[in-house]
Amino acid sequence: MSADDYDREGVLLNQAATAVWPEGIIQVKVPLPFSLKWVNSYLVPGQQGYTLIDPGLHTPDAVLAWNAALKAHEIAYEQIHTIMLTHQHPDHYGLAGWFQQRTAAPVLMSEQSHAYAVRLWGNDDSFSLELTDLYARHGMPAEVLNAIAPHLAAFRERVSPQPEITYISAGDMLQMGNRSWLAIDAPGHARGQLCLYDSAERRMFCGDQVLPDITPNVSVVPREDGDPLQQFLDSLVHLRSYEVELAFPGHRDPFTRFDDRAAELLLHHERRLAQIASLLEAEPCSGYDLCQRLFGARISGNTHNLRFAMSETLAHLFHLENRGQIHSRTRNGMIIFTS
């Protein structure tokens, strides 16, 4: 990639932004209409054709980029025999049905991931109502809340058509290329997310669980039990038990130092938790007020970034409360956290 791959707004242009990695694994940088700029998709070659991992968000720019990438590598749609989704977030899931229509390939993902996708992009707005209710109880003002439901609804066309899903589970072995890959449960960023590990070559497709130079989002999701941040931290500890020489992430470029990066993420969250506890000791506040103090101008006027920041702030607050380090009380219908 170079500066020539972007327009004046920093958006990835519709060209074959690809790279080829060991054993012919093709990285396709599929453009996104928000700050991450692109999501990584991968084509894993084998004797029967290609396995496609995480095809990206369904936008006109993404379709143009895919057409360019396949043309550049002389790959026909019919050569894609399997579509594998690490998790259900729209930037990974969105083009799965579109590709399935063109390839007749099965789309593989975990049952938990699929259940969330159905819940989020089904035929009713219950998820939007649940999320806005959660945010309201934690202090988000009405004028900000009003943008959440339309923002979520706008993703429906970006994940359509919906694919038919074949379930796989953690512990399953998946044949990709000429190797067998172990599916590993990797919750926290997304419940039901699966990483894929090749023990022979010590390579891992790690979805959004371990990213080389950005911190994966960890969010509270309405009606999902448990502590997502604790799940994420536990998953990082588990993933460190695998020897990884090359990791293929959902964002940024493939990287080495997988174990070191997982350790850095663990330390990052401990520092963030200590920072939040210190802020609350100085001044009790709502989740929304804390979110503004932590993220400030980075989320101003951007509903997409605000949603991620708010849900991540709540994940840290709930985790600290589970640890017994902070407490919450309700004041005038709003939840306030204090040390």
NUDRENRO-48223 format. One line per 3 residues: number of its first residue (from 1); their letters; for each residue x, y, z of N, C-alpha, C. Coordinates in steps of 0.02 Angstrom, whole numbers, plus 50000, padded with zeros to 5 digits. Atoms other than C-alpha are relative to their C-alpha. Layout:
N
NUM> a> X:Y:Z:X:Y:Z:X:Y:Z | ...;
***
This chain:
339
1> msa> 50042:49940:50000:50000:50000:50000:50044:50062:50000 | 49965:49937:50001:50056:50178:49967:49948:50056:50003 | 50046:49943:49999:49982:50353:49974:49957:50002:49938;
4> ddy> 50039:50000:50062:49924:50326:49795:49938:49957:50003 | 50059:50044:49993:49799:50197:49856:49941:50035:50032 | 50053:49964:49964:49695:50332:49943:49982:50063:49963;
7> dre> 50021:49936:50028:49591:50479:49886:50015:50056:50049 | 49984:49942:49958:49599:50653:49962:49971:49994:50070 | 50031:50009:49935:49486:50599:50105:50030:49941:50039;
10> gvl> 49969:50057:49966:49597:50451:50149:49962:49935:49991 | 50039:50060:50012:49475:50323:50078:50035:49957:49948 | 49968:50046:50046:49544:50168:49994:49966:50002:49932;
13> lnq> 50027:49997:50067:49523:50180:49807:49979:49931:49975 | 50027:50063:50027:49434:50047:49704:50051:49968:49952 | 49951:50035:50040:49586:49953:49645:50020:49937:50037;
16> aat> 49980:50064:49970:49668:49787:49680:50053:50012:50053 | 49955:49989:49944:49745:49830:49849:50011:49933:50034 | 49989:50067:49977:49816:49658:49883:50073:49988:50015;
19> avw> 49932:50024:49988:49969:49568:49946:49997:49924:50003 | 49996:50073:49999:50025:49387:49931:50050:49980:50054 | 49962:50023:49943:50091:49298:50085:50021:49928:49990;
22> peg> 49976:50069:50010:50174:49128:50111:49944:49952:49981 | 50046:50051:50026:50090:48980:50024:49943:50030:49959 | 50048:49970:50046:49998:49099:49909:49939:50031:50032;
25> iiq> 50057:49968:49966:49880:49171:50040:49995:50073:49977 | 50010:49932:50027:49808:49330:49962:49961:50042:50050 | 50033:49951:49957:49765:49477:50074:49968:50052:49955;
28> vkv> 50038:49950:50039:49630:49589:49999:49977:50054:50049 | 50019:49944:49957:49607:49760:50079:49935:50030:49973 | 50066:49980:50024:49421:49791:50060:49981:50066:50033;
31> plp> 50011:49933:49971:49374:49976:50083:49939:50002:50046 | 50053:49987:49953:49265:50034:50227:49984:50074:50001 | 50019:49930:49999:49167:50197:50239:50006:50033:50068;
34> fsl> 49988:49967:49935:49231:50239:50413:50073:49996:50017 | 49931:49982:49984:49391:50273:50506:50051:49944:49992 | 49952:50055:50008:49470:50099:50494:50026:49995:49928;
37> kwv> 49980:49996:50071:49482:50129:50304:49991:49934:49962 | 50010:50063:50035:49487:49943:50259:49996:49943:50050 | 50000:50063:49963:49454:49768:50323:50037:49949:49958;
40> nsy> 49964:50052:50037:49563:49620:50277:49955:49941:49985 | 50027:50064:50021:49491:49478:50178:50059:49958:49976 | 49946:50044:50021:49596:49327:50135:49973:49946:49954;
43> lvp> 50013:50057:50045:49596:49200:49994:50054:49949:50011 | 49953:50053:49986:49678:49037:50042:49996:49948:49944 | 50004:50045:50057:49724:48932:49889:50010:49927:50020;
46> gqq> 49991:50071:49991:49711:48743:49880:49986:49964:49934 | 50009:50038:50062:49692:48603:49753:49930:50008:49971 | 50070:49995:50023:49503:48628:49743:49979:50072:49984;
49> gyt> 50018:49930:50009:49507:48818:49732:50020:50041:50060 | 49983:49952:49948:49499:48953:49865:49949:49999:50056 | 50042:49983:49943:49432:48977:50039:50004:50076:50010;
52> lid> 50004:49928:49989:49375:49157:50064:49984:50013:50074 | 50010:49983:49930:49390:49226:50241:49979:50073:50006 | 50025:49933:49983:49286:49379:50295:49999:50047:49939;
55> pgl> 49999:49962:50063:49234:49458:50128:49991:50075:50005 | 50005:49928:49993:49197:49632:50197:49929:50025:50000 | 50065:49966:49998:49054:49757:50205:49973:50007:49929;
58> htp> 50030:49996:50067:48931:49761:50059:49987:50074:49982 | 50006:49932:50027:48958:49931:49978:50021:49999:49927 | 49978:49997:50070:48980:49983:49796:50076:50001:49994;
61> dav> 49928:49997:50002:49163:50024:49832:50031:49931:50013 | 49974:50067:49985:49192:49851:49907:49992:49953:49940 | 50011:50043:50059:49115:49765:49755:50050:50017:49946;
64> law> 49951:49981:50051:49225:49865:49638:50070:49976:50019 | 49934:50022:49977:49379:49825:49743:50007:49924:49991 | 49996:50072:50009:49337:49639:49740:50006:49981:49927;
67> naa> 49994:50015:50071:49312:49638:49553:50071:50013:49975 | 49931:49984:50020:49481:49721:49532:50049:49949:50028 | 49954:50047:49969:49567:49603:49654:49997:49932:49966;
70> lka> 50007:50065:50032:49497:49445:49574:50028:50001:49929 | 49973:49993:50067:49541:49509:49401:50077:50001:50002 | 49927:49995:49995:49719:49551:49456:50032:49932:50013;
73> hei> 49971:50066:49983:49745:49374:49523:49970:49944:49957 | 50029:50047:50048:49648:49290:49381:49961:49945:50036 | 50042:50046:49962:49523:49210:49500:49928:50011:49979;
76> aye> 50071:49996:50016:49345:49172:49445:49960:49987:50064 | 50043:50011:49941:49203:49177:49571:49989:49926:50012 | 50014:50071:49994:49172:48993:49535:50056:49961:50034;
79> qih> 49943:50034:49968:49345:48951:49605:49998:50006:50076 | 50007:49993:49928:49291:49005:49780:49951:49946:50024 | 50042:50057:49981:49225:48846:49861:49974:50002:50072;
82> tim> 50021:49995:49931:49207:48897:50044:50008:50073:50023 | 49996:49933:49970:49171:49061:50135:50000:49992:50075 | 49992:50008:49928:49231:49069:50315:49995:50069:50033;
85> lth> 50008:49937:49963:49175:49207:50435:50028:49990:50071 | 49974:50004:49932:49278:49235:50592:49948:50023:50051 | 50052:49976:49955:49134:49334:50669:49949:50041:49961;
88> qhp> 50061:49974:50031:48972:49426:50636:49999:50075:49989 | 50002:49927:50009:49020:49610:50633:49994:50016:49926 | 50018:49988:50070:48960:49691:50472:50059:50009:49953;
91> dhy> 49942:49990:50044:49132:49737:50405:50033:49933:49982 | 49975:50066:50017:49172:49550:50403:49946:49957:49966 | 50057:50042:50020:49000:49474:50370:49964:50025:49938;
94> gla> 50047:49968:50045:48920:49597:50250:49995:49972:49930 | 50002:50024:50069:48968:49525:50080:49993:49924:49995 | 50002:50073:50001:48948:49342:50130:49943:49974:49955;
97> gwf> 50056:50022:50041:48775:49323:50052:50010:50017:49926 | 49985:49978:50069:48828:49420:49896:50048:49951:49967 | 49952:50049:50028:48976:49302:49871:49967:49932:49994;
100> qqr> 50033:50066:50004:48868:49150:49908:49957:49995:49937 | 50040:50000:50061:48751:49199:49767:50042:49988:49937 | 49958:50004:50059:48897:49206:49646:50043:49937:49998;
103> taa> 49955:50058:49996:48994:49053:49705:49965:49935:50017 | 50036:50058:49973:48862:48935:49779:50040:49967:50056 | 49958:50028:49947:48991:48910:49918:49964:50001:50067;
106> pvl> 50027:49996:49932:48940:48865:50096:50033:50056:50038 | 49974:49948:49955:48961:49005:50223:50004:49971:50070 | 49988:50030:49935:49037:48944:50385:50009:50053:50054;
109> mse> 49989:49959:49941:49024:49030:50554:49972:49964:50060 | 50025:50032:49940:48986:48988:50734:49926:50015:50010 | 50072:49990:49987:48806:48969:50793:49988:50063:50041;
112> qsh> 50008:49939:49959:48830:49107:50923:50007:50062:49957 | 49992:49942:50044:48893:49228:50791:49939:50010:49956 | 50058:49994:50044:48748:49189:50677:49939:50024:50038;
115> aya> 50057:49978:49960:48621:49211:50816:50001:50075:50011 | 49994:49928:49991:48687:49386:50847:49983:50037:49934 | 50015:49968:50064:48679:49428:50661:49926:50001:49986;
118> vrl> 50073:50003:50010:48498:49371:50651:49965:50050:50046 | 50030:49954:49952:48456:49471:50807:50010:50073:49978 | 49984:49931:50017:48541:49628:50743:49968:50022:49935;
121> wgn> 50025:49981:50067:48481:49625:50562:49939:49961:49980 | 50063:50035:50013:48317:49531:50578:49946:50048:49978 | 50056:49963:50027:48145:49595:50538:49969:50050:50049;
124> dds> 50027:49951:49953:48116:49702:50692:50057:50043:50027 | 49951:49953:49974:48203:49843:50785:50013:49989:50075 | 49994:50013:49928:48212:49758:50955:50071:50014:50025;
127> fsl> 49931:49988:49977:48402:49767:50963:50013:50075:50009 | 49991:49927:49995:48402:49955:50929:49966:50027:50062 | 50035:49977:49940:48273:49981:51066:50037:49980:50063;
130> elt> 49962:50023:49941:48374:49877:51189:50064:50040:50009 | 49938:49963:49995:48534:49969:51148:49988:50072:50022 | 50013:49931:49980:48459:50143:51161:49975:50004:50072;
133> dly> 50021:50002:49930:48376:50094:51325:50060:49994:50046 | 49938:50008:49961:48545:50037:51392:50038:50066:50004 | 49964:49937:50001:48628:50199:51338:49964:50054:50040;
136> arh> 50039:49950:49963:48486:50305:51410:50010:49992:50075 | 49991:50012:49928:48503:50222:51581:50069:50020:50024 | 49932:49981:49982:48687:50264:51577:50018:50071:49978;
139> gmp> 49989:49928:50004:48664:50448:51541:50004:50031:49932 | 49996:49970:50066:48664:50471:51353:49939:50045:49989 | 50056:49954:50009:48556:50625:51315:49958:49982:49939;
142> aev> 50049:50019:50052:48402:50608:51204:50022:50023:49930 | 49982:49975:50066:48471:50715:51062:50056:49958:49969 | 49948:50046:50026:48619:50594:51046:49970:49932:49987;
145> lna> 50032:50065:50008:48514:50438:51071:49960:49994:49936 | 50043:50001:50058:48401:50485:50927:50035:49978:49936 | 49963:50019:50060:48540:50449:50803:50019:49926:49999;
148> iap> 49975:50069:49995:48577:50271:50863:49960:49952:49956 | 50041:50047:50039:48429:50176:50786:50008:50009:49925 | 49989:49992:50072:48445:50254:50612:50069:49977:49978;
151> hla> 49932:50022:50016:48632:50221:50616:50003:49924:49993 | 50000:50073:50003:48604:50036:50653:49960:49976:49939 | 50042:50021:50056:48465:50022:50523:50036:50008:49933;
154> afr> 49964:49988:50063:48582:50090:50389:50045:49942:49981 | 49956:50056:50015:48687:49932:50404:49963:49942:49966 | 50036:50057:50028:48548:49816:50345:50016:49989:49926;
157> erv> 49985:50009:50071:48580:49849:50161:50073:49982:49989 | 49929:50016:50006:48766:49830:50194:50017:49929:50021 | 49991:50071:49983:48742:49651:50254:49952:49957:49960;
160> spq> 50049:50035:50041:48614:49601:50123:50030:49984:49931 | 50046:50050:49974:48578:49478:50051:50031:49959:50056 | 49975:50041:49945:48592:49371:50207:50019:49931:49974;
163> pei> 49980:50067:50023:48686:49207:50182:49964:49944:50036 | 50018:50062:49966:48632:49031:50221:50062:49975:50036 | 49942:50014:49958:48745:48974:50362:50007:49925:50015;
166> tyi> 49982:50066:49975:48832:48809:50399:50041:50011:50063 | 49968:49987:49935:48884:48803:50582:50065:49960:50008 | 49940:50034:49976:49059:48762:50642:50010:50022:50071;
169> sag> 49991:49988:49929:49118:48759:50821:50074:49999:50018 | 49933:50004:49973:49274:48786:50922:50019:49926:50010 | 49978:50069:49996:49376:48627:50917:49996:49963:49934;
172> dml> 50004:50030:50067:49328:48586:50737:50064:50012:49962 | 49944:49992:50045:49463:48561:50608:49972:50019:49931 | 50024:49975:50064:49438:48658:50446:50056:49993:49949;
175> qmg> 49950:50007:50053:49529:48613:50286:50000:50063:49958 | 49991:49940:50042:49594:48770:50203:50067:49993:49964 | 49939:50013:50038:49720:48756:50064:50020:49928:50009;
178> nrs> 49974:50068:49991:49829:48606:50095:50011:49982:50073 | 49988:50010:49929:49821:48616:50284:49936:49998:50040 | 50056:50002:49953:49705:48583:50430:50009:50055:50051;
181> wla> 49999:49944:49954:49662:48732:50539:49952:49987:50057 | 50041:50009:49941:49596:48721:50716:49960:50063:50014 | 50044:49944:49982:49446:48832:50758:50005:50010:50076;
184> ida> 49990:49983:49930:49477:48920:50925:49949:50052:50022 | 50048:49952:49972:49343:49007:51029:50038:50063:50022 | 49966:49937:49984:49392:49192:51045:49948:50054:50016;
187> pgh> 50053:49951:49982:49255:49290:51137:50030:50064:50028 | 49980:49935:49971:49262:49467:51205:49988:50056:49951 | 50015:49952:50053:49270:49568:51046:49933:49984:49969;
190> arg> 50064:50022:50028:49126:49466:50976:49987:49929:50026 | 50018:50067:49976:49038:49320:51058:49993:49953:49941 | 50002:50048:50055:49061:49167:50949:50055:50008:49949;
193> qlc> 49945:49991:50047:49214:49234:50859:50046:49939:50003 | 49954:50056:50005:49332:49098:50798:50066:50023:49968 | 49935:49995:50032:49518:49108:50765:50017:49933:49969;
196> lyd> 49981:50061:50036:49597:48980:50649:50076:49991:50004 | 49929:50010:49985:49766:48902:50690:50027:49939:49961 | 49963:50053:50034:49885:48799:50583:50062:49984:50041;
199> sae> 49945:50017:49955:50000:48709:50705:50064:49982:49962 | 49942:50021:50038:50115:48644:50567:50044:50060:49982 | 49963:49940:50021:50165:48817:50504:49997:50056:50051;
202> rrm> 50006:49950:49946:50119:48912:50664:49973:50066:49974 | 50034:49940:50027:50001:49033:50577:49930:50003:50029 | 50067:49991:49972:49839:49106:50641:49963:50055:49964;
205> fcg> 50048:49948:50019:49692:49197:50565:49965:50021:50065 | 50021:49980:49932:49647:49299:50719:49941:50048:50001 | 50058:49956:50000:49496:49401:50663:50017:50068:50028;
208> dqv> 49986:49936:49967:49485:49557:50769:50022:49991:50072 | 49983:50012:49930:49545:49475:50930:50068:50028:50018 | 49933:49972:49989:49728:49526:50914:50018:50039:49937;
211> lpd> 49983:49956:50056:49769:49674:50803:50068:50031:50013 | 49930:49984:49988:49948:49733:50776:50014:50069:50030 | 49984:49934:49974:49937:49919:50816:49939:50041:50018;
214> itp> 50060:49968:49973:49759:49960:50866:49969:49951:50050 | 50030:50040:49947:49657:49899:51014:49931:49976:49979 | 50067:50024:50018:49509:49785:50974:49947:50028:50047;
217> nvs> 50056:49977:49959:49343:49852:51033:49971:49943:50040 | 50034:50047:49957:49264:49762:51180:49938:50035:50026 | 50062:49964:49988:49081:49807:51201:49950:49959:50042;
220> vvp> 50058:50030:49968:48934:49772:51314:49945:49994:49946 | 50055:50012:50046:48791:49697:51212:49938:49985:50041 | 50060:50014:49961:48613:49703:51281:49979:49927:49998;
223> red> 50026:50069:49992:48546:49535:51344:50052:49947:49987 | 49947:50051:50000:48715:49449:51331:50029:49997:50070 | 49976:50009:49931:48765:49377:51499:50076:50001:50002;
226> gdp> 49929:50005:49989:48937:49384:51572:50036:50067:49996 | 49956:49943:49997:49082:49505:51576:50043:49999:49936 | 49964:50005:50063:49143:49537:51397:50074:50017:50005;
229> lqq> 49930:49983:49994:49305:49618:51452:50039:49942:50032 | 49966:50058:49970:49348:49470:51565:50007:49944:49949 | 49996:50051:50052:49307:49354:51421:50056:50016:49951;
232> fld> 49947:49980:50045:49424:49453:51309:50069:49988:50031 | 49936:50009:49966:49565:49452:51436:50017:49926:50006 | 49989:50072:49994:49545:49266:51467:50019:49970:49932;
235> slv> 49985:50025:50067:49546:49236:51279:50072:50017:49980 | 49931:49982:50016:49710:49331:51259:50049:49954:50035 | 49956:50046:49963:49790:49224:51393:50000:49932:49966;
238> hlr> 50004:50064:50034:49727:49068:51304:50037:50001:49933 | 49968:49997:50065:49786:49125:51133:50076:50003:50005 | 49927:49998:49990:49960:49156:51203:50030:49930:50008;
241> sye> 49974:50068:49993:49974:48968:51230:50016:49969:49932 | 49984:50025:50067:49986:48944:51040:50062:50036:49974 | 49940:49970:50029:50152:48971:50957:49983:50025:49930;
244> vel> 50021:49969:50063:50118:49092:50814:50059:50038:49971 | 49945:49965:50035:50251:49146:50690:49974:50054:49953 | 50029:49950:50044:50134:49242:50574:49925:50002:50013;
247> afp> 50071:49991:49985:49962:49312:50617:49968:50042:49945 | 50039:49965:50051:49831:49368:50491:49940:50033:50033 | 50053:49966:49964:49721:49501:50573:49945:50027:49955;
250> ghr> 50054:49970:50037:49556:49578:50522:50014:50071:49977 | 49983:49931:50017:49633:49752:50515:50076:50009:50006 | 49928:49990:50008:49807:49817:50474:50030:49939:49965;
253> dpf> 49966:50052:50040:49937:49701:50399:50019:49940:50043 | 49974:50058:49963:49990:49524:50447:50064:50017:50037 | 49945:49980:49956:50119:49527:50585:50029:49940:50037;
256> trf> 49967:50047:49955:50242:49430:50690:49991:50027:50071 | 50004:49976:49930:50264:49455:50879:49928:49992:50027 | 50069:50010:49978:50089:49384:50910:49996:49997:50076;
259> ddr> 50002:50007:49927:50127:49336:51090:50013:50067:50034 | 49985:49935:49971:50203:49506:51128:49940:50047:49993 | 50056:49955:50011:50054:49596:51053:49942:49983:50047;
262> aae> 50052:50020:49953:49931:49494:51157:50017:50025:50070 | 49979:49975:49934:50032:49539:51312:49990:50075:50005 | 50010:49927:50000:50027:49723:51263:49927:50018:50009;
265> lll> 50071:49987:49993:49838:49716:51248:49976:49988:50072 | 50017:50013:49930:49823:49639:51422:50021:50059:50043 | 49975:49943:49960:49929:49781:51494:49960:50063:49985;
268> hhe> 50041:49942:50018:49829:49911:51397:49936:50003:50041 | 50064:49999:49965:49667:49859:51480:50010:50007:50075 | 49986:49988:49929:49744:49853:51653:50012:50074:50013;
271> rrl> 49989:49927:49993:49804:50032:51628:49934:50038:49993 | 50063:49966:50010:49633:50084:51563:49954:49992:50061 | 50041:50012:49940:49545:50005:51713:50025:50042:50058;
274> aqi> 49973:49958:49946:49663:50094:51833:49983:50073:49988 | 50018:49931:50016:49631:50259:51742:49928:50014:50018 | 50071:49989:49986:49442:50238:51756:49987:50001:50074;
277> asl> 50009:50001:49927:49451:50192:51940:50023:50066:50031 | 49974:49937:49974:49556:50348:51971:49953:50058:49984 | 50046:49947:50019:49435:50460:51875:49937:49999:50044;
280> lea> 50060:50006:49960:49287:50393:51973:50013:50017:50073 | 49983:49980:49931:49377:50418:52138:49999:50076:50007 | 50000:49927:49998:49397:50601:52094:49930:50029:49990;
283> epc> 50066:49973:50014:49220:50623:52027:49953:49945:49974 | 50050:50049:50024:49074:50498:52016:49964:50028:49938 | 50034:49977:50061:48986:50505:51848:49964:49942:49967;
286> sgy> 50035:50049:50040:48876:50414:51723:50047:49969:49949 | 49961:50030:50053:48941:50298:51589:50011:50047:49942 | 49993:49954:50056:48907:50429:51456:50050:50055:50016;
289> dlc> 49953:49947:49982:49000:50566:51549:50072:49973:50001 | 49933:50030:50000:49147:50448:51575:50024:49988:49929 | 49982:50010:50070:49144:50403:51391:50026:50065:49968;
292> qrl> 49978:49936:50026:49158:50587:51347:50069:50020:50027 | 49936:49983:49970:49303:50609:51467:50057:49957:49972 | 49949:50044:50026:49395:50459:51396:50015:50011:49926;
295> fga> 49991:49998:50073:49367:50486:51210:49993:50069:49970 | 50003:49929:50019:49320:50670:51193:49988:50013:49927 | 50008:49976:50068:49344:50748:51022:50001:49944:49949;
298> ris> 49994:50055:50048:49380:50580:50940:49931:49973:49979 | 50067:50027:50016:49194:50536:50945:49949:50054:49988 | 50047:49945:50007:49116:50708:50929:49967:50000:49931;
301> gnt> 50037:49997:50063:48979:50708:50796:50003:49938:49958 | 49993:50062:50039:49018:50529:50741:49963:49944:50036 | 50041:50050:49965:48880:50408:50790:50032:49932:50001;
304> hnl> 49967:50065:50003:48978:50256:50733:50053:49994:50054 | 49947:50002:49950:49129:50297:50841:49972:50006:50071 | 50031:49993:49933:49018:50351:50987:49972:49934:50024;
307> rfa> 50030:50064:49979:48927:50184:50989:50054:49952:50024 | 49946:50043:49978:49090:50089:50999:50031:50024:50065 | 49970:49972:49939:49161:50206:51131:49955:49991:50060;
310> mse> 50046:50006:49944:49005:50202:51238:49996:49927:50025 | 50006:50071:49981:48989:50012:51236:50065:49975:50031 | 49937:50020:49970:49174:49992:51274:50009:50030:50069;
313> tla> 49997:49969:49933:49165:50115:51419:49958:49959:50049 | 50042:50039:49956:49021:50015:51492:50032:49932:50015 | 49967:50064:49988:49120:49853:51470:50052:50007:50055;
316> hlf> 49950:49989:49948:49259:49925:51578:49967:50014:50067 | 50035:49985:49938:49137:49993:51707:49970:49937:50030 | 50031:50062:49975:49044:49828:51722:50054:49953:50028;
319> hle> 49945:50043:49977:49210:49736:51739:50026:50023:50068 | 49977:49974:49936:49269:49851:51879:49949:49988:50055 | 50052:50013:49950:49102:49831:51967:50000:49925:50019;
322> nrg> 49996:50072:49985:49116:49641:51952:50059:49984:50045 | 49941:50009:49958:49288:49654:52032:49989:50029:50071 | 50011:49968:49936:49214:49755:52175:50041:50063:50010;
325> qih> 49958:49941:49995:49326:49904:52137:49960:50065:49995 | 50044:49942:50004:49183:50024:52097:49929:49977:50016 | 50069:50015:49984:48998:50034:52137:49955:50045:49958;
328> srt> 50047:49959:50037:48843:50099:52050:49938:50012:50042 | 50063:49985:49968:48684:50181:52110:49957:50037:49948 | 50045:49966:50046:48532:50253:52023:49978:50067:50030;
331> rng> 50018:49932:49977:48500:50440:52037:49959:50033:49945 | 50046:49970:50049:48349:50519:51949:49995:49960:49937 | 50007:50045:50057:48334:50367:51837:50064:49986:49962;
334> mii> 49936:50008:50036:48518:50373:51786:50048:49962:50046 | 49950:50038:49962:48654:50251:51840:50064:50041:50006 | 49939:49962:49985:48802:50336:51923:50051:49951:50030;
337> fts> 49946:50043:49975:48969:50249:51956:50045:50041:50046 | 49955:49968:49952:49082:50290:52103:50048:49949:50026 | 49948:50046:49974:49238:50216:52181:49978:49976:50069;
***
